[in-house]
Amino acid sequence: MLNNSTVSLSRRRIVCSLPLLACGLVIPPVLAKTDIHQSSKILMGTKLELTLQNADSQLISFAANAAFAEMIRLTDMMSRYRSDSVLNAINLAAGVQPVNISGELMQVLKMAKAVALSSQGAFDSTVGAFKNWSFDAAHPSIATPQQIAEQLPLIGSQGLVLDERCSTAYLTKRGMRLDLGGIAKLPILQAGMKKLLELGVSNAMINGGGDVLVQGKLNGRDWRIGLRDPRHPEKLLGTISLNKGFVASSGDYERFLIQDGKRLHHILDPKTGYPTQGPRGVTLVSENLEKINGLGTAIMVSGAQAGRTKIQQLVGVDALIVDRDNQLWTSHGMARRLIAA
């Protein structure tokens, strides 16, 4: 039984009997039923998978398409990779003028500012100004010290000005850029789930590359979700069962480069402009979006000890943190949840 302490990962590397990928469940074809619908699309730079269960096959197919359409709409709005996105309109207008935005984007930007404040800047959506890093395997690039020094003055959530009355967002300095990669995904998954529930599908899992949202059950039982070992992503630390809520993971194993034997990953420290030197991975479980959105990134930046302190102050959040020495820490709630095979 895991407890609220550090445990050697070498004693906790587990592979479960059912195939599990990232933090989501994959149903073997022999177990799939006719009332189970599975589909996927590449979205938000990852494979987004839906697993739904409902006796009405026409409804379930329609609902899946509607959920994908809603998540695609929001992704297109908030992506920094699309030249025509509203987010990029804000970036292009930095230091010039405010940009009109939707209510959905306003809510995400408000959360971004709130997390930046509560984390003392460990999370900051203006890290988009560090534009010379690229962790795309096809086109990798490493920022130079000179580039980072020039961009550091552009970092700071206080430079993002939101006007709810006029529905506008404004970056106060030329060269500032927003990157919502650490905070937009969970609200987008939540919007997809809301669409499913509105259409009458109450048993659903949305798996977005390490971030999972579930509702209801699969074959009458809670969803089983596998937690990756961040040093050996093909292996699992264990599984948890959940019938409502989010499982959100942050780690240095998804997008990274190796330079001179050193791992450089995509989570940047806003204070230095370089990849974080904190934990290897963080997994959070909660029914409450606001309590965990952006928190995993903040812990990756601020460090394992600060992360443990923060988690112990929160109600309704369970956590697993793997530190740089490959030591595993679980909150009391996560220790009760985690099932070792």
C-alpha positions as CSV (number, residue, x, y, z in Angstrom):
1,M,0.0,0.0,0.0
2,L,1.4,3.4,-1.0
3,N,1.4,6.0,1.7
4,N,2.2,9.7,2.0
5,S,5.9,9.3,1.7
6,T,8.7,8.8,-0.9
7,V,9.0,5.4,-2.4
8,S,11.7,4.0,-4.8
9,L,10.2,3.8,-8.3
10,S,12.1,0.7,-9.0
11,R,9.7,-1.1,-6.6
12,R,6.6,0.5,-8.2
13,R,7.0,-0.1,-11.9
14,I,3.8,-1.9,-12.9
15,V,2.3,-3.1,-16.1
16,C,-1.4,-3.8,-15.9
17,S,-3.2,-6.7,-17.6
18,L,-5.3,-4.4,-19.9
19,P,-3.5,-2.2,-22.3
20,L,-3.5,1.4,-21.1
21,L,-2.0,4.4,-22.9
22,A,-1.1,7.7,-21.4
23,C,-3.7,8.3,-18.7
24,G,-6.5,6.6,-20.7
25,L,-8.1,3.3,-21.2
26,V,-8.0,1.3,-24.5
27,I,-10.6,-1.4,-24.8
28,P,-9.3,-4.6,-26.5
29,P,-11.5,-5.5,-29.5
30,V,-12.6,-8.8,-27.8
31,L,-14.0,-6.8,-24.9
32,A,-15.7,-4.1,-27.0
33,K,-19.5,-4.2,-27.1
34,T,-21.9,-2.9,-29.7
35,D,-23.0,-0.1,-27.4
36,I,-19.4,1.2,-27.0
37,H,-18.2,3.9,-29.4
38,Q,-14.5,4.7,-29.8
39,S,-13.1,7.4,-32.1
40,S,-10.1,9.7,-32.2
41,K,-8.7,12.8,-33.9
42,I,-5.4,14.6,-33.8
43,L,-6.1,17.8,-31.8
44,M,-4.1,20.1,-29.6
45,G,-0.9,18.4,-30.8
46,T,-1.9,15.0,-29.5
47,K,-4.3,12.1,-30.1
48,L,-7.7,12.9,-28.6
49,E,-9.8,9.8,-28.0
50,L,-13.4,9.4,-27.1
51,T,-14.8,6.3,-25.5
52,L,-18.6,6.4,-25.0
53,Q,-21.2,3.9,-24.0
54,N,-24.9,4.2,-24.8
55,A,-27.6,1.8,-26.1
56,D,-28.6,4.2,-28.9
57,S,-25.9,3.8,-31.6
58,Q,-27.2,6.7,-33.7
59,L,-27.2,9.0,-30.7
60,I,-23.8,8.0,-29.6
61,S,-22.3,8.6,-33.0
62,F,-24.0,12.0,-33.4
63,A,-22.9,13.0,-29.9
64,A,-19.2,12.0,-30.6
65,N,-19.2,14.2,-33.7
66,A,-20.8,17.1,-31.8
67,A,-18.2,16.8,-29.0
68,F,-15.3,16.8,-31.4
69,A,-16.8,19.8,-33.3
70,E,-17.0,21.8,-30.1
71,M,-13.4,20.9,-29.0
72,I,-12.1,21.7,-32.5
73,R,-13.8,25.1,-32.4
74,L,-12.2,26.0,-29.1
75,T,-8.8,24.6,-30.1
76,D,-8.8,26.7,-33.3
77,M,-9.6,29.7,-31.2
78,M,-6.9,29.2,-28.6
79,S,-4.1,27.6,-30.6
80,R,-0.8,29.6,-31.0
81,Y,0.0,27.3,-34.0
82,R,-2.8,28.7,-36.1
83,S,-2.1,32.0,-37.8
84,D,-5.8,32.8,-37.9
85,S,-6.6,32.0,-34.2
86,V,-8.0,34.6,-31.8
87,L,-5.0,33.9,-29.6
88,N,-2.6,34.9,-32.3
89,A,-4.6,38.0,-33.0
90,I,-3.9,39.0,-29.4
91,N,-0.2,38.2,-29.9
92,L,0.0,40.2,-33.1
93,A,-1.7,43.2,-31.5
94,A,0.6,43.2,-28.4
95,G,1.6,46.7,-27.5
96,V,-0.8,48.1,-30.1
97,Q,-4.5,47.6,-29.2
98,P,-6.9,45.3,-27.3
99,V,-8.6,42.4,-29.2
100,N,-12.2,41.3,-28.8
101,I,-12.5,37.8,-27.5
102,S,-15.2,35.3,-26.7
103,G,-16.5,34.4,-23.3
104,E,-14.8,31.0,-23.4
105,L,-11.4,32.5,-24.1
106,M,-12.0,35.2,-21.4
107,Q,-12.6,32.4,-18.8
108,V,-9.4,30.6,-19.8
109,L,-7.3,33.8,-19.7
110,K,-8.8,34.7,-16.3
111,M,-7.8,31.3,-15.0
112,A,-4.3,31.8,-16.4
113,K,-3.9,35.1,-14.5
114,A,-5.3,33.5,-11.3
115,V,-2.9,30.6,-11.5
116,A,0.0,32.9,-12.2
117,L,-0.9,34.9,-9.1
118,S,-1.4,31.9,-6.8
119,S,1.8,30.2,-8.0
120,Q,3.9,33.4,-7.6
121,G,4.7,33.2,-11.3
122,A,5.6,29.6,-11.5
123,F,2.9,29.3,-14.1
124,D,2.7,32.1,-16.6
125,S,0.9,32.1,-20.0
126,T,3.2,34.8,-21.4
127,V,6.0,32.2,-21.8
128,G,5.0,32.3,-25.5
129,A,7.6,35.1,-25.8
130,F,10.3,32.4,-25.6
131,K,9.7,31.8,-29.3
132,N,13.1,30.3,-30.2
133,W,12.5,26.9,-28.4
134,S,10.9,24.2,-30.6
135,F,10.4,20.6,-29.4
136,D,8.9,19.5,-32.7
137,A,10.9,16.4,-33.7
138,A,10.9,17.5,-37.3
139,H,12.1,21.0,-36.6
140,P,13.8,21.2,-33.2
141,S,15.6,24.3,-32.0
142,I,17.2,25.5,-28.8
143,A,17.1,29.1,-27.7
144,T,20.4,30.8,-27.2
145,P,21.3,32.7,-24.0
146,Q,21.2,36.0,-25.9
147,Q,17.7,35.3,-27.2
148,I,16.4,34.3,-23.8
149,A,18.0,37.5,-22.2
150,E,16.1,39.6,-24.8
151,Q,12.8,37.8,-24.2
152,L,12.8,37.7,-20.4
153,P,11.5,41.3,-20.0
154,L,8.5,40.3,-22.0
155,I,7.4,37.7,-19.4
156,G,4.8,38.5,-16.8
157,S,1.1,37.9,-16.4
158,Q,0.6,41.5,-15.2
159,G,1.2,42.5,-18.9
160,L,-2.0,40.7,-19.8
161,V,-4.9,43.1,-19.4
162,L,-8.5,41.7,-19.5
163,D,-11.5,43.9,-19.8
164,E,-14.6,41.8,-19.1
165,R,-17.0,44.7,-19.7
166,C,-15.6,45.3,-23.2
167,S,-14.7,41.6,-23.8
168,T,-11.1,42.4,-24.7
169,A,-7.6,41.1,-24.0
170,Y,-4.5,43.2,-24.4
171,L,-0.8,42.4,-24.1
172,T,1.0,45.6,-23.0
173,K,4.4,45.2,-24.7
174,R,5.4,44.5,-28.3
175,G,6.8,41.0,-28.5
176,M,4.7,39.6,-25.8
177,R,3.0,36.3,-26.7
178,L,0.5,34.0,-25.0
179,D,0.9,30.2,-24.9
180,L,-2.1,28.5,-23.4
181,G,-0.7,25.0,-23.8
182,G,-0.6,24.5,-20.0
183,I,-4.1,25.7,-19.2
184,A,-6.5,25.5,-22.3
185,K,-6.7,21.7,-22.7
186,L,-8.8,20.9,-19.6
187,P,-11.4,23.5,-20.3
188,I,-11.6,22.2,-23.9
189,L,-12.1,18.6,-22.6
190,Q,-14.8,20.0,-20.2
191,A,-16.6,21.7,-23.1
192,G,-16.6,18.4,-25.1
193,M,-18.0,16.5,-22.0
194,K,-20.7,19.2,-21.5
195,K,-21.8,18.6,-25.1
196,L,-22.0,14.9,-24.6
197,L,-24.1,15.3,-21.5
198,E,-26.4,17.8,-23.2
199,L,-27.0,15.2,-25.9
200,G,-27.8,12.4,-23.4
201,V,-24.5,10.5,-23.2
202,S,-23.6,10.1,-19.6
203,N,-21.0,7.4,-19.8
204,A,-17.9,8.9,-21.4
205,M,-14.1,9.2,-21.3
206,I,-12.2,11.9,-23.1
207,N,-8.5,11.2,-23.2
208,G,-6.2,14.0,-24.5
209,G,-2.6,12.8,-24.4
210,G,-2.2,12.5,-20.6
211,D,-5.2,14.6,-19.6
212,V,-8.4,12.7,-19.0
213,L,-12.0,13.6,-18.2
214,V,-14.5,10.9,-17.3
215,Q,-18.2,10.7,-16.5
216,G,-20.3,7.7,-15.5
217,K,-19.1,4.1,-16.0
218,L,-18.0,1.6,-18.6
219,N,-19.8,-1.7,-18.5
220,G,-21.3,-0.8,-15.2
221,R,-17.9,-0.2,-13.5
222,D,-15.9,2.9,-12.8
223,W,-13.4,3.9,-15.5
224,R,-9.9,2.5,-15.0
225,I,-7.1,5.0,-15.8
226,G,-3.4,4.1,-15.9
227,L,-0.7,6.4,-14.6
228,R,2.6,6.5,-16.5
229,D,6.0,6.2,-15.1
230,P,7.6,9.4,-16.4
231,R,11.0,7.7,-16.8
232,H,9.6,4.7,-18.6
233,P,6.4,6.0,-20.3
234,E,5.7,2.6,-21.7
235,K,5.2,1.3,-18.2
236,L,2.7,2.2,-15.5
237,L,2.9,3.1,-11.8
238,G,-0.6,1.7,-11.3
239,T,-4.2,2.5,-12.0
240,I,-7.0,4.4,-10.4
241,S,-10.8,4.1,-10.7
242,L,-13.0,7.1,-11.3
243,N,-16.6,7.9,-12.3
244,K,-16.4,11.7,-12.4
245,G,-13.6,14.2,-12.7
246,F,-10.2,15.0,-14.2
247,V,-6.9,13.2,-14.3
248,A,-4.3,15.7,-15.4
249,S,-0.6,14.9,-16.0
250,S,2.4,17.1,-16.6
251,G,5.9,15.7,-17.3
252,D,9.2,15.9,-19.1
253,Y,8.6,12.8,-21.2
254,E,6.2,13.9,-23.9
255,R,8.1,16.6,-25.9
256,F,11.9,16.9,-25.3
257,L,15.3,17.2,-26.9
258,I,18.6,15.6,-25.8
259,Q,21.6,17.9,-25.9
260,D,25.0,16.8,-24.6
261,G,23.2,14.0,-22.7
262,K,20.9,16.4,-21.0
263,R,17.1,16.3,-21.4
264,L,15.5,19.6,-22.4
265,H,11.7,19.5,-22.3
266,H,8.9,21.7,-23.3
267,I,7.9,23.1,-19.9
268,L,9.8,26.3,-19.5
269,D,10.5,28.2,-16.3
270,P,9.1,31.7,-16.7
271,K,11.8,33.1,-14.5
272,T,14.8,31.7,-16.5
273,G,13.5,30.9,-20.0
274,Y,15.0,27.4,-19.7
275,P,13.3,24.0,-19.3
276,T,12.3,23.3,-15.6
277,Q,14.6,21.5,-13.3
278,G,11.8,20.3,-11.0
279,P,9.9,17.0,-10.9
280,R,9.9,14.4,-13.6
281,G,6.2,14.2,-13.6
282,V,3.0,15.3,-11.8
283,T,-0.5,13.7,-11.9
284,L,-3.5,15.4,-10.3
285,V,-7.0,14.1,-9.7
286,S,-10.0,16.3,-9.0
287,E,-13.6,16.9,-9.9
288,N,-12.9,20.7,-9.8
289,L,-11.3,22.2,-12.9
290,E,-10.3,25.4,-11.3
291,K,-8.3,23.7,-8.5
292,I,-6.0,21.8,-10.8
293,N,-5.9,23.7,-14.1
294,G,-2.3,24.9,-14.6
295,L,-1.3,23.5,-11.2
296,G,0.8,20.6,-12.7
297,T,2.9,23.0,-14.8
298,A,3.3,25.3,-11.7
299,I,4.6,22.3,-9.7
300,M,7.0,21.3,-12.5
301,V,8.5,24.8,-12.2
302,S,8.4,25.4,-8.5
303,G,9.7,21.9,-7.5
304,A,8.6,18.8,-5.7
305,Q,8.8,20.2,-2.1
306,A,6.7,23.3,-3.0
307,G,4.3,21.0,-4.8
308,R,3.8,18.8,-1.8
309,T,3.2,21.8,0.4
310,K,0.7,23.2,-2.1
311,I,-1.2,19.9,-2.4
312,Q,-1.5,19.5,1.3
313,Q,-3.3,22.8,1.5
314,L,-5.9,21.9,-1.1
315,V,-9.2,20.1,-0.4
316,G,-10.5,17.8,-3.2
317,V,-7.2,17.3,-5.0
318,D,-5.2,14.1,-5.0
319,A,-1.6,14.1,-6.4
320,L,1.3,11.9,-7.4
321,I,4.7,13.6,-7.8
322,V,7.9,11.9,-9.2
323,D,10.9,14.0,-8.3
324,R,14.2,14.4,-10.1
325,D,15.7,11.5,-8.0
326,N,12.9,9.2,-9.2
327,Q,11.3,9.2,-5.8
328,L,7.5,8.9,-5.8
329,W,5.3,10.9,-3.4
330,T,1.6,10.5,-3.1
331,S,-1.0,12.5,-1.2
332,H,-3.1,10.6,1.3
333,G,-6.0,10.6,-1.2
334,M,-3.9,9.4,-4.1
335,A,-2.4,6.6,-1.9
336,R,-6.0,5.4,-1.3
337,R,-6.8,5.6,-5.0
338,L,-3.8,4.0,-6.6
339,I,-4.1,0.3,-7.3
340,A,-1.0,-1.7,-7.8
341,A,-1.2,-4.9,-9.9
